[in-house]
Amino acid sequence: MSQLLVLAGFGFLLGMRHATDADHVIAVTTILNRSRRLLDTTLIGALWGLGHTVTVVIVGVLIIVFNVVIPPALGLAMEFAVALMLIGLGILNLTGGLRALTERLTPPAPIHAHVHEHADASEHPPPGHAHLHGHGTDPHLGGRGSVVATFGWYQLLRPVVVGLVHGLAGSAAVALLVLATIQDTGTAVAYLVIFCIGVAAGMATLTTVIGLPLRVARARSVQINRWLTIGSGLLSLAVGLYLAYQIGFVDGLFTGDFRWKPA
């Protein structure tokens, strides 16, 4: 029993460490700049962890339980998807497309009427009349709105999709590591799930820590926030281009001379 607890704890801590991989942090940082509250950044990290968990568990079960072998070409293609995603996120940040897309796909604020009284009733007949107002999270319509109403489907699905792609790229390595360490299939799958929970917890913590200075910078200076957005976009683009070259030509995805080792 004690050995299982130690194994579970190790898996959880290893998962938290995995969340700090450079490509993970860079990708998530590019979508933190528009978060208005600190809680939003935590949610982004948790949703990224959810997406990461889905692909790691699915691919991991295929490898551990059904002995599926990932061909080198497919493994490289999954990693290349991360490079393309980083390039895309970087370009969107630099061009402002991410902001425009977010605003376009985020539900508009609810509109409803308030009755106001004016001192000069002669200009506003009758004295009590209605004005239309919009509110971000409408307290007049039941207090707390639903998560979807507050954030919009796009803002909720975006970190999930980023996590899905990251999980796809790293799932084979994680599963093979587990398979080499744990012989029992059930224990191996349980370890995989605990590892993924650790990844989600680690990313939620990390995005909260990163989001705090971003929020302070945004509140103090629009210019600083703009430069942070540009910086994260440039970093994402640069790392994405480097990975694309490394995977495509050095590791042989485009040349056919495959040199893929799950890592």
ROVEXMAR-238651 format. One record per atom (N, C-alpha, C): residue number from 1; atom name; x, y, z. Coordinates in steps of 0.1 Angstrom, whole numbers. Layout:
SITE   n atom    xx    yy    zz
SITE NUM   CA     X     Y     Z
...
END
This chain:
SITE   n atom    xx    yy    zz
SITE   1    N     8   -12     0
SITE   1   CA     0     0     0
SITE   1    C     9    13     0
SITE   2    N    19    12     8
SITE   2   CA    28    24     9
SITE   2    C    35    26    -4
SITE   3    N    39    15   -11
SITE   3   CA    45    16   -24
SITE   3    C    36    23   -34
SITE   4    N    23    19   -34
SITE   4   CA    14    25   -43
SITE   4    C    12    40   -40
SITE   5    N    12    44   -27
SITE   5   CA    11    58   -24
SITE   5    C    23    66   -29
SITE   6    N    35    60   -27
SITE   6   CA    47    67   -31
SITE   6    C    47    68   -47
SITE   7    N    42    58   -53
SITE   7   CA    41    58   -68
SITE   7    C    32    68   -73
SITE   8    N    20    69   -66
SITE   8   CA    10    79   -69
SITE   8    C    16    93   -67
SITE   9    N    22    95   -56
SITE   9   CA    28   109   -53
SITE   9    C    39   112   -63
SITE  10    N    47   103   -67
SITE  10   CA    57   105   -77
SITE  10    C    51   109   -90
SITE  11    N    41   102   -94
SITE  11   CA    34   104  -107
SITE  11    C    28   118  -107
SITE  12    N    22   122   -96
SITE  12   CA    16   136   -95
SITE  12    C    26   147   -96
SITE  13    N    37   145   -89
SITE  13   CA    48   155   -89
SITE  13    C    55   155  -103
SITE  14    N    56   144  -109
SITE  14   CA    62   143  -122
SITE  14    C    53   150  -132
SITE  15    N    40   149  -130
SITE  15   CA    30   156  -139
SITE  15    C    31   171  -137
SITE  16    N    32   176  -125
SITE  16   CA    34   190  -123
SITE  16    C    47   195  -129
SITE  17    N    57   187  -129
SITE  17   CA    70   191  -135
SITE  17    C    68   192  -151
SITE  18    N    60   182  -156
SITE  18   CA    58   181  -170
SITE  18    C    51   194  -175
SITE  19    N    42   200  -167
SITE  19   CA    35   212  -171
SITE  19    C    44   223  -174
SITE  20    N    56   223  -168
SITE  20   CA    65   235  -170
SITE  20    C    74   234  -182
SITE  21    N    72   224  -191
SITE  21   CA    79   223  -203
SITE  21    C    78   236  -211
SITE  22    N    89   240  -217
SITE  22   CA    89   253  -224
SITE  22    C    78   256  -234
SITE  23    N    75   246  -242
SITE  23   CA    65   248  -253
SITE  23    C    51   249  -246
SITE  24    N    49   242  -235
SITE  24   CA    36   243  -228
SITE  24    C    34   257  -223
SITE  25    N    44   262  -216
SITE  25   CA    43   275  -210
SITE  25    C    42   286  -220
SITE  26    N    49   285  -231
SITE  26   CA    49   295  -242
SITE  26    C    35   296  -248
SITE  27    N    29   284  -251
SITE  27   CA    16   284  -258
SITE  27    C     6   289  -249
SITE  28    N     6   286  -236
SITE  28   CA    -5   291  -227
SITE  28    C    -3   305  -225
SITE  29    N     9   310  -224
SITE  29   CA    11   325  -221
SITE  29    C     5   333  -232
SITE  30    N     5   328  -245
SITE  30   CA     0   336  -256
SITE  30    C   -15   338  -254
SITE  31    N   -22   330  -247
SITE  31   CA   -37   332  -245
SITE  31    C   -40   337  -231
SITE  32    N   -30   341  -223
SITE  32   CA   -33   347  -210
SITE  32    C   -35   362  -211
SITE  33    N   -30   368  -221
SITE  33   CA   -30   383  -221
SITE  33    C   -44   389  -220
SITE  34    N   -54   382  -225
SITE  34   CA   -67   388  -225
SITE  34    C   -76   384  -213
SITE  35    N   -70   377  -204
SITE  35   CA   -77   373  -192
SITE  35    C   -79   385  -182
SITE  36    N   -91   387  -178
SITE  36   CA   -94   399  -171
SITE  36    C   -92   397  -156
SITE  37    N   -95   385  -151
SITE  37   CA   -94   382  -137
SITE  37    C   -83   371  -134
SITE  38    N   -78   371  -122
SITE  38   CA   -68   361  -119
SITE  38    C   -75   347  -120
SITE  39    N   -87   346  -116
SITE  39   CA   -94   333  -117
SITE  39    C   -95   328  -131
SITE  40    N   -96   337  -141
SITE  40   CA   -96   333  -155
SITE  40    C   -84   326  -159
SITE  41    N   -72   331  -154
SITE  41   CA   -60   325  -158
SITE  41    C   -59   311  -152
SITE  42    N   -64   309  -140
SITE  42   CA   -64   295  -134
SITE  42    C   -73   286  -142
SITE  43    N   -84   291  -146
SITE  43   CA   -93   283  -155
SITE  43    C   -87   279  -168
SITE  44    N   -79   288  -174
SITE  44   CA   -72   285  -186
SITE  44    C   -63   273  -184
SITE  45    N   -55   274  -173
SITE  45   CA   -46   263  -170
SITE  45    C   -53   250  -168
SITE  46    N   -64   250  -161
SITE  46   CA   -71   238  -158
SITE  46    C   -77   232  -171
SITE  47    N   -82   241  -180
SITE  47   CA   -88   236  -192
SITE  47    C   -77   230  -202
SITE  48    N   -65   237  -201
SITE  48   CA   -54   231  -209
SITE  48    C   -51   217  -204
SITE  49    N   -51   216  -190
SITE  49   CA   -48   203  -184
SITE  49    C   -59   192  -188
SITE  50    N   -71   197  -190
SITE  50   CA   -82   187  -194
SITE  50    C   -79   182  -208
SITE  51    N   -76   191  -217
SITE  51   CA   -73   187  -231
SITE  51    C   -61   178  -231
SITE  52    N   -50   181  -224
SITE  52   CA   -38   173  -223
SITE  52    C   -41   159  -218
SITE  53    N   -50   159  -208
SITE  53   CA   -53   146  -202
SITE  53    C   -61   137  -212
SITE  54    N   -70   142  -219
SITE  54   CA   -78   134  -229
SITE  54    C   -69   127  -238
SITE  55    N   -59   134  -245
SITE  55   CA   -51   127  -255
SITE  55    C   -41   118  -249
SITE  56    N   -35   122  -238
SITE  56   CA   -25   113  -231
SITE  56    C   -31   100  -226
SITE  57    N   -43   101  -221
SITE  57   CA   -50    89  -216
SITE  57    C   -54    80  -227
SITE  58    N   -59    86  -238
SITE  58   CA   -64    78  -249
SITE  58    C   -52    71  -256
SITE  59    N   -42    78  -259
SITE  59   CA   -30    72  -266
SITE  59    C   -23    63  -256
SITE  60    N   -22    67  -244
SITE  60   CA   -15    59  -234
SITE  60    C   -22    45  -232
SITE  61    N   -35    45  -232
SITE  61   CA   -43    32  -230
SITE  61    C   -40    24  -243
SITE  62    N   -40    30  -254
SITE  62   CA   -38    22  -267
SITE  62    C   -24    15  -266
SITE  63    N   -14    22  -261
SITE  63   CA    -1    17  -260
SITE  63    C     1     7  -249
SITE  64    N    -4    10  -237
SITE  64   CA    -3     1  -225
SITE  64    C   -11   -11  -226
SITE  65    N   -24    -9  -229
SITE  65   CA   -34   -20  -229
SITE  65    C   -34   -28  -241
SITE  66    N   -34   -21  -253
SITE  66   CA   -36   -28  -266
SITE  66    C   -23   -30  -273
SITE  67    N   -11   -26  -267
SITE  67   CA     2   -28  -273
SITE  67    C     3   -21  -287
SITE  68    N    -4   -10  -289
SITE  68   CA    -3    -3  -302
SITE  68    C    11     4  -303
SITE  69    N    17     2  -315
SITE  69   CA    30     8  -317
SITE  69    C    29    21  -326
SITE  70    N    34    32  -321
SITE  70   CA    33    45  -328
SITE  70    C    45    45  -339
SITE  71    N    42    45  -352
SITE  71   CA    52    46  -362
SITE  71    C    60    59  -361
SITE  72    N    73    59  -364
SITE  72   CA    80    72  -363
SITE  72    C    74    83  -371
SITE  73    N    69    80  -383
SITE  73   CA    63    91  -391
SITE  73    C    52    98  -384
SITE  74    N    43    89  -377
SITE  74   CA    32    95  -370
SITE  74    C    36   102  -358
SITE  75    N    46    97  -351
SITE  75   CA    51   103  -339
SITE  75    C    57   117  -342
SITE  76    N    64   118  -353
SITE  76   CA    70   131  -357
SITE  76    C    58   141  -361
SITE  77    N    48   135  -368
SITE  77   CA    37   143  -372
SITE  77    C    30   149  -360
SITE  78    N    28   141  -350
SITE  78   CA    21   146  -338
SITE  78    C    29   158  -331
SITE  79    N    43   156  -331
SITE  79   CA    51   167  -326
SITE  79    C    51   179  -335
SITE  80    N    50   177  -348
SITE  80   CA    50   188  -357
SITE  80    C    38   196  -356
SITE  81    N    27   190  -351
SITE  81   CA    14   197  -349
SITE  81    C    16   208  -338
SITE  82    N    25   205  -328
SITE  82   CA    28   215  -318
SITE  82    C    35   227  -324
SITE  83    N    45   224  -333
SITE  83   CA    52   235  -339
SITE  83    C    43   244  -347
SITE  84    N    33   238  -355
SITE  84   CA    24   246  -362
SITE  84    C    15   254  -353
SITE  85    N    11   248  -342
SITE  85   CA     2   255  -333
SITE  85    C     9   267  -327
SITE  86    N    22   265  -323
SITE  86   CA    30   276  -317
SITE  86    C    32   288  -328
SITE  87    N    34   284  -340
SITE  87   CA    35   294  -351
SITE  87    C    22   302  -352
SITE  88    N    11   294  -352
SITE  88   CA    -2   300  -354
SITE  88    C    -5   310  -343
SITE  89    N    -3   305  -330
SITE  89   CA    -6   314  -319
SITE  89    C     3   326  -319
SITE  90    N    15   325  -323
SITE  90   CA    24   336  -323
SITE  90    C    20   346  -334
SITE  91    N    16   342  -345
SITE  91   CA    11   351  -356
SITE  91    C    -1   358  -352
SITE  92    N   -11   351  -346
SITE  92   CA   -23   357  -341
SITE  92    C   -21   367  -331
SITE  93    N   -12   365  -322
SITE  93   CA    -8   375  -311
SITE  93    C    -2   387  -318
SITE  94    N     7   385  -327
SITE  94   CA    14   396  -333
SITE  94    C     5   405  -342
SITE  95    N    -4   399  -348
SITE  95   CA   -13   406  -358
SITE  95    C   -26   412  -351
SITE  96    N   -28   408  -338
SITE  96   CA   -40   412  -332
SITE  96    C   -52   403  -335
SITE  97    N   -49   393  -343
SITE  97   CA   -60   384  -347
SITE  97    C   -66   376  -336
SITE  98    N   -58   373  -326
SITE  98   CA   -63   366  -314
SITE  98    C   -73   374  -307
SITE  99    N   -70   387  -305
SITE  99   CA   -79   396  -298
SITE  99    C   -92   398  -306
SITE 100    N   -91   400  -319
SITE 100   CA  -103   402  -327
SITE 100    C  -111   390  -327
SITE 101    N  -105   378  -328
SITE 101   CA  -113   366  -329
SITE 101    C  -120   363  -315
SITE 102    N  -113   366  -304
SITE 102   CA  -119   365  -291
SITE 102    C  -131   373  -290
SITE 103    N  -130   386  -294
SITE 103   CA  -141   396  -292
SITE 103    C  -153   392  -301
SITE 104    N  -149   387  -313
SITE 104   CA  -160   383  -322
SITE 104    C  -168   371  -318
SITE 105    N  -161   361  -312
SITE 105   CA  -168   349  -308
SITE 105    C  -172   349  -293
SITE 106    N  -169   359  -286
SITE 106   CA  -174   360  -272
SITE 106    C  -188   366  -272
SITE 107    N  -198   360  -265
SITE 107   CA  -212   364  -265
SITE 107    C  -213   379  -261
SITE 108    N  -221   387  -267
SITE 108   CA  -223   401  -263
SITE 108    C  -229   401  -250
SITE 109    N  -227   413  -243
SITE 109   CA  -233   414  -229
SITE 109    C  -248   415  -231
SITE 110    N  -256   409  -221
SITE 110   CA  -270   410  -221
SITE 110    C  -275   424  -221
SITE 111    N  -286   427  -228
SITE 111   CA  -291   441  -228
SITE 111    C  -305   441  -222
SITE 112    N  -308   450  -213
SITE 112   CA  -321   451  -207
SITE 112    C  -323   465  -202
SITE 113    N  -335   467  -197
SITE 113   CA  -340   481  -194
SITE 113    C  -339   484  -180
SITE 114    N  -335   497  -177
SITE 114   CA  -336   502  -163
SITE 114    C  -345   514  -164
SITE 115    N  -352   517  -153
SITE 115   CA  -360   529  -152
SITE 115    C  -353   540  -145
SITE 116    N  -351   552  -151
SITE 116   CA  -344   563  -144
SITE 116    C  -353   575  -143
SITE 117    N  -350   583  -133
SITE 117   CA  -357   596  -131
SITE 117    C  -347   607  -134
SITE 118    N  -352   617  -141
SITE 118   CA  -344   629  -144
SITE 118    C  -349   641  -137
SITE 119    N  -340   650  -133
SITE 119   CA  -345   662  -126
SITE 119    C  -353   671  -136
SITE 120    N  -349   672  -148
SITE 120   CA  -356   680  -158
SITE 120    C  -365   671  -166
SITE 121    N  -377   669  -160
SITE 121   CA  -387   659  -166
SITE 121    C  -392   664  -179
SITE 122    N  -391   678  -182
SITE 122   CA  -397   683  -194
SITE 122    C  -390   678  -207
SITE 123    N  -377   675  -205
SITE 123   CA  -369   670  -216
SITE 123    C  -370   655  -218
SITE 124    N  -376   648  -208
SITE 124   CA  -377   633  -209
SITE 124    C  -390   629  -205
SITE 125    N  -401   631  -213
SITE 125   CA  -414   626  -209
SITE 125    C  -415   611  -212
SITE 126    N  -422   603  -203
SITE 126   CA  -426   607  -190
SITE 126    C  -414   608  -181
SITE 127    N  -416   613  -168
SITE 127   CA  -404   614  -159
SITE 127    C  -397   601  -157
SITE 128    N  -404   590  -155
SITE 128   CA  -398   577  -154
SITE 128    C  -398   570  -167
SITE 129    N  -386   567  -172
SITE 129   CA  -385   560  -185
SITE 129    C  -374   550  -185
SITE 130    N  -373   543  -196
SITE 130   CA  -363   532  -197
SITE 130    C  -351   535  -205
SITE 131    N  -339   531  -201
SITE 131   CA  -327   531  -209
SITE 131    C  -322   517  -210
SITE 132    N  -316   514  -222
SITE 132   CA  -310   500  -224
SITE 132    C  -296   500  -220
SITE 133    N  -292   490  -213
SITE 133   CA  -278   489  -208
SITE 133    C  -273   475  -210
SITE 134    N  -260   474  -212
SITE 134   CA  -253   460  -213
SITE 134    C  -244   459  -201
SITE 135    N  -243   446  -196
SITE 135   CA  -234   443  -185
SITE 135    C  -226   431  -189
SITE 136    N  -212   431  -185
SITE 136   CA  -204   419  -188
SITE 136    C  -210   407  -182
SITE 137    N  -210   406  -168
SITE 137   CA  -217   395  -162
SITE 137    C  -229   401  -155
SITE 138    N  -241   398  -160
SITE 138   CA  -253   406  -157
SITE 138    C  -258   402  -143
SITE 139    N  -257   411  -133
SITE 139   CA  -262   408  -120
SITE 139    C  -277   408  -119
SITE 140    N  -284   414  -129
SITE 140   CA  -298   415  -129
SITE 140    C  -305   402  -134
SITE 141    N  -297   394  -140
SITE 141   CA  -303   382  -146
SITE 141    C  -298   369  -138
SITE 142    N  -300   370  -125
SITE 142   CA  -297   358  -117
SITE 142    C  -284   358  -110
SITE 143    N  -277   369  -109
SITE 143   CA  -264   369  -101
SITE 143    C  -253   364  -110
SITE 144    N  -249   352  -107
SITE 144   CA  -238   346  -114
SITE 144    C  -242   340  -127
SITE 145    N  -237   344  -138
SITE 145   CA  -240   338  -151
SITE 145    C  -233   325  -152
SITE 146    N  -237   317  -162
SITE 146   CA  -230   304  -164
SITE 146    C  -216   307  -169
SITE 147    N  -207   297  -168
SITE 147   CA  -193   298  -173
SITE 147    C  -193   301  -188
SITE 148    N  -202   295  -196
SITE 148   CA  -203   297  -210
SITE 148    C  -207   311  -213
SITE 149    N  -217   316  -206
SITE 149   CA  -222   330  -208
SITE 149    C  -211   340  -205
SITE 150    N  -203   337  -195
SITE 150   CA  -193   346  -191
SITE 150    C  -181   347  -200
SITE 151    N  -176   335  -205
SITE 151   CA  -164   334  -213
SITE 151    C  -167   332  -228
SITE 152    N  -177   325  -231
SITE 152   CA  -180   322  -245
SITE 152    C  -173   308  -248
SITE 153    N  -179   301  -258
SITE 153   CA  -174   288  -262
SITE 153    C  -159   289  -267
SITE 154    N  -156   299  -274
SITE 154   CA  -143   300  -280
SITE 154    C  -132   301  -270
SITE 155    N  -135   310  -260
SITE 155   CA  -125   312  -249
SITE 155    C  -123   300  -240
SITE 156    N  -134   291  -239
SITE 156   CA  -133   279  -232
SITE 156    C  -126   268  -239
SITE 157    N  -129   267  -252
SITE 157   CA  -124   256  -260
SITE 157    C  -109   258  -265
SITE 158    N  -105   271  -265
SITE 158   CA   -91   274  -270
SITE 158    C   -81   267  -262
SITE 159    N   -80   269  -248
SITE 159   CA   -70   262  -241
SITE 159    C   -72   247  -241
SITE 160    N   -84   242  -242
SITE 160   CA   -86   227  -243
SITE 160    C   -79   222  -256
SITE 161    N   -81   229  -267
SITE 161   CA   -75   224  -280
SITE 161    C   -60   225  -279
SITE 162    N   -55   235  -273
SITE 162   CA   -40   236  -272
SITE 162    C   -35   225  -263
SITE 163    N   -42   221  -253
SITE 163   CA   -38   210  -244
SITE 163    C   -39   197  -252
SITE 164    N   -50   195  -260
SITE 164   CA   -51   183  -268
SITE 164    C   -39   181  -277
SITE 165    N   -35   192  -284
SITE 165   CA   -23   190  -293
SITE 165    C   -10   187  -285
SITE 166    N    -8   194  -273
SITE 166   CA     3   191  -265
SITE 166    C     3   177  -260
SITE 167    N    -9   172  -256
SITE 167   CA   -10   158  -251
SITE 167    C    -7   148  -262
SITE 168    N   -11   151  -274
SITE 168   CA    -9   142  -285
SITE 168    C     6   140  -288
SITE 169    N    13   151  -286
SITE 169   CA    28   151  -289
SITE 169    C    35   143  -279
SITE 170    N    31   144  -266
SITE 170   CA    39   138  -255
SITE 170    C    34   125  -250
SITE 171    N    22   121  -255
SITE 171   CA    16   109  -250
SITE 171    C    24    96  -251
SITE 172    N    30    95  -263
SITE 172   CA    38    82  -265
SITE 172    C    49    81  -255
SITE 173    N    56    92  -253
SITE 173   CA    68    92  -244
SITE 173    C    63    88  -230
SITE 174    N    52    95  -226
SITE 174   CA    47    92  -212
SITE 174    C    43    78  -210
SITE 175    N    36    73  -220
SITE 175   CA    31    59  -219
SITE 175    C    42    49  -219
SITE 176    N    52    51  -228
SITE 176   CA    63    42  -228
SITE 176    C    72    42  -215
SITE 177    N    73    54  -209
SITE 177   CA    80    55  -197
SITE 177    C    72    47  -186
SITE 178    N    59    48  -186
SITE 178   CA    51    41  -176
SITE 178    C    52    26  -178
SITE 179    N    51    22  -191
SITE 179   CA    52     8  -195
SITE 179    C    65     2  -191
SITE 180    N    76     9  -192
SITE 180   CA    89     4  -188
SITE 180    C    91     3  -173
SITE 181    N    83    11  -165
SITE 181   CA    84    12  -151
SITE 181    C    75     3  -143
SITE 182    N    62     1  -148
SITE 182   CA    52    -6  -142
SITE 182    C    47   -17  -150
SITE 183    N    47   -29  -145
SITE 183   CA    43   -41  -153
SITE 183    C    28   -44  -153
SITE 184    N    22   -41  -142
SITE 184   CA     7   -43  -141
SITE 184    C     0   -33  -149
SITE 185    N    -9   -38  -158
SITE 185   CA   -17   -29  -167
SITE 185    C   -26   -19  -159
SITE 186    N   -33   -24  -150
SITE 186   CA   -42   -16  -142
SITE 186    C   -35    -5  -135
SITE 187    N   -24    -8  -128
SITE 187   CA   -16     1  -121
SITE 187    C   -10    12  -130
SITE 188    N    -6     7  -142
SITE 188   CA     0    16  -152
SITE 188    C   -10    27  -156
SITE 189    N   -22    22  -159
SITE 189   CA   -32    32  -164
SITE 189    C   -36    41  -152
SITE 190    N   -37    36  -140
SITE 190   CA   -40    45  -129
SITE 190    C   -29    55  -127
SITE 191    N   -16    51  -128
SITE 191   CA    -5    60  -127
SITE 191    C    -6    71  -138
SITE 192    N   -10    67  -150
SITE 192   CA   -11    76  -161
SITE 192    C   -21    87  -158
SITE 193    N   -33    83  -152
SITE 193   CA   -43    92  -149
SITE 193    C   -38   102  -138
SITE 194    N   -31    97  -127
SITE 194   CA   -26   105  -117
SITE 194    C   -16   115  -122
SITE 195    N    -8   110  -131
SITE 195   CA     2   119  -138
SITE 195    C    -5   131  -145
SITE 196    N   -16   128  -152
SITE 196   CA   -24   138  -159
SITE 196    C   -30   148  -149
SITE 197    N   -35   143  -138
SITE 197   CA   -40   152  -128
SITE 197    C   -29   161  -123
SITE 198    N   -18   156  -121
SITE 198   CA    -6   164  -117
SITE 198    C    -3   175  -127
SITE 199    N    -4   171  -140
SITE 199   CA    -1   181  -151
SITE 199    C   -11   192  -151
SITE 200    N   -24   188  -149
SITE 200   CA   -35   199  -149
SITE 200    C   -33   208  -137
SITE 201    N   -30   202  -125
SITE 201   CA   -28   210  -113
SITE 201    C   -16   219  -115
SITE 202    N    -5   214  -121
SITE 202   CA     7   222  -123
SITE 202    C     4   233  -132
SITE 203    N    -3   231  -143
SITE 203   CA    -6   242  -153
SITE 203    C   -15   252  -147
SITE 204    N   -25   248  -139
SITE 204   CA   -34   257  -133
SITE 204    C   -27   266  -123
SITE 205    N   -17   261  -116
SITE 205   CA    -9   269  -107
SITE 205    C     0   278  -114
SITE 206    N     6   273  -125
SITE 206   CA    16   281  -133
SITE 206    C     9   292  -140
SITE 207    N    -3   290  -145
SITE 207   CA   -10   301  -152
SITE 207    C   -14   312  -142
SITE 208    N   -18   307  -130
SITE 208   CA   -21   317  -120
SITE 208    C    -9   326  -116
SITE 209    N     2   320  -115
SITE 209   CA    15   327  -111
SITE 209    C    18   336  -123
SITE 210    N    18   332  -135
SITE 210   CA    21   340  -147
SITE 210    C    11   351  -148
SITE 211    N    -2   348  -146
SITE 211   CA   -13   357  -148
SITE 211    C   -13   369  -138
SITE 212    N    -7   367  -127
SITE 212   CA    -7   378  -117
SITE 212    C     1   390  -121
SITE 213    N    14   389  -126
SITE 213   CA    21   400  -131
SITE 213    C    15   406  -144
SITE 214    N    10   397  -152
SITE 214   CA     3   402  -164
SITE 214    C    -9   411  -161
SITE 215    N   -16   407  -151
SITE 215   CA   -28   415  -147
SITE 215    C   -23   429  -141
SITE 216    N   -13   428  -133
SITE 216   CA    -8   441  -127
SITE 216    C    -2   450  -138
SITE 217    N     5   444  -148
SITE 217   CA    10   452  -159
SITE 217    C    -1   458  -167
SITE 218    N   -11   451  -169
SITE 218   CA   -23   456  -177
SITE 218    C   -30   467  -170
SITE 219    N   -31   466  -157
SITE 219   CA   -37   477  -149
SITE 219    C   -29   489  -149
SITE 220    N   -16   488  -149
SITE 220   CA    -7   500  -148
SITE 220    C    -4   507  -161
SITE 221    N    -3   499  -172
SITE 221   CA     1   505  -184
SITE 221    C    -4   497  -196
SITE 222    N   -11   503  -205
SITE 222   CA   -16   496  -217
SITE 222    C    -4   493  -226
SITE 223    N     6   502  -226
SITE 223   CA    18   500  -234
SITE 223    C    26   488  -229
SITE 224    N    28   486  -216
SITE 224   CA    35   474  -211
SITE 224    C    27   462  -215
SITE 225    N    14   462  -214
SITE 225   CA     6   450  -218
SITE 225    C     8   447  -232
SITE 226    N     8   457  -241
SITE 226   CA    10   455  -255
SITE 226    C    24   449  -258
SITE 227    N    34   454  -251
SITE 227   CA    47   448  -254
SITE 227    C    48   434  -249
SITE 228    N    42   431  -238
SITE 228   CA    41   417  -233
SITE 228    C    34   408  -243
SITE 229    N    24   413  -249
SITE 229   CA    16   405  -259
SITE 229    C    25   403  -271
SITE 230    N    32   413  -276
SITE 230   CA    41   412  -287
SITE 230    C    53   402  -284
SITE 231    N    58   404  -272
SITE 231   CA    69   395  -268
SITE 231    C    65   380  -267
SITE 232    N    53   377  -262
SITE 232   CA    49   363  -261
SITE 232    C    46   358  -275
SITE 233    N    41   367  -284
SITE 233   CA    39   363  -298
SITE 233    C    52   360  -305
SITE 234    N    62   368  -304
SITE 234   CA    75   366  -310
SITE 234    C    81   353  -305
SITE 235    N    81   351  -292
SITE 235   CA    87   339  -286
SITE 235    C    80   326  -291
SITE 236    N    67   327  -292
SITE 236   CA    59   315  -297
SITE 236    C    62   312  -311
SITE 237    N    63   323  -319
SITE 237   CA    66   322  -333
SITE 237    C    80   316  -335
SITE 238    N    90   321  -328
SITE 238   CA   104   317  -329
SITE 238    C   106   302  -325
SITE 239    N   100   298  -314
SITE 239   CA   101   284  -309
SITE 239    C    94   275  -319
SITE 240    N    82   279  -324
SITE 240   CA    75   271  -334
SITE 240    C    83   269  -346
SITE 241    N    89   280  -351
SITE 241   CA    97   278  -364
SITE 241    C   109   269  -361
SITE 242    N   115   270  -349
SITE 242   CA   127   262  -346
SITE 242    C   122   247  -345
SITE 243    N   111   244  -339
SITE 243   CA   106   231  -338
SITE 243    C   103   225  -351
SITE 244    N    97   234  -360
SITE 244   CA    93   229  -373
SITE 244    C   105   225  -381
SITE 245    N   115   233  -380
SITE 245   CA   128   229  -387
SITE 245    C   134   217  -381
SITE 246    N   135   216  -368
SITE 246   CA   141   205  -361
SITE 246    C   133   192  -365
SITE 247    N   120   192  -364
SITE 247   CA   112   180  -366
SITE 247    C   112   177  -381
SITE 248    N   110   187  -389
SITE 248   CA   108   185  -404
SITE 248    C   121   180  -411
SITE 249    N   132   186  -407
SITE 249   CA   144   183  -415
SITE 249    C   155   175  -407
SITE 250    N   158   179  -395
SITE 250   CA   168   172  -386
SITE 250    C   163   159  -382
SITE 251    N   150   158  -378
SITE 251   CA   144   145  -374
SITE 251    C   138   137  -385
SITE 252    N   138   143  -397
SITE 252   CA   134   136  -409
SITE 252    C   120   134  -413
SITE 253    N   111   142  -407
SITE 253   CA    97   141  -411
SITE 253    C    95   144  -426
SITE 254    N   102   154  -432
SITE 254   CA   101   158  -446
SITE 254    C   111   150  -455
SITE 255    N   121   145  -449
SITE 255   CA   132   139  -457
SITE 255    C   130   123  -458
SITE 256    N   122   118  -449
SITE 256   CA   120   103  -448
SITE 256    C   130    96  -440
SITE 257    N   141   103  -436
SITE 257   CA   151    97  -427
SITE 257    C   147    99  -412
SITE 258    N   137    91  -408
SITE 258   CA   131    93  -395
SITE 258    C   141    90  -383
SITE 259    N   141   100  -374
SITE 259   CA   150    99  -362
SITE 259    C   141   103  -350
SITE 260    N   131    96  -349
SITE 260   CA   121    99  -338
SITE 260    C   123    90  -326
SITE 261    N   125    97  -314
SITE 261   CA   126    90  -302
SITE 261    C   116    97  -292
SITE 262    N   106    90  -287
SITE 262   CA    96    97  -278
SITE 262    C   103   103  -267
SITE 263    N   101   116  -265
SITE 263   CA   108   123  -254
SITE 263    C    99   134  -248
END
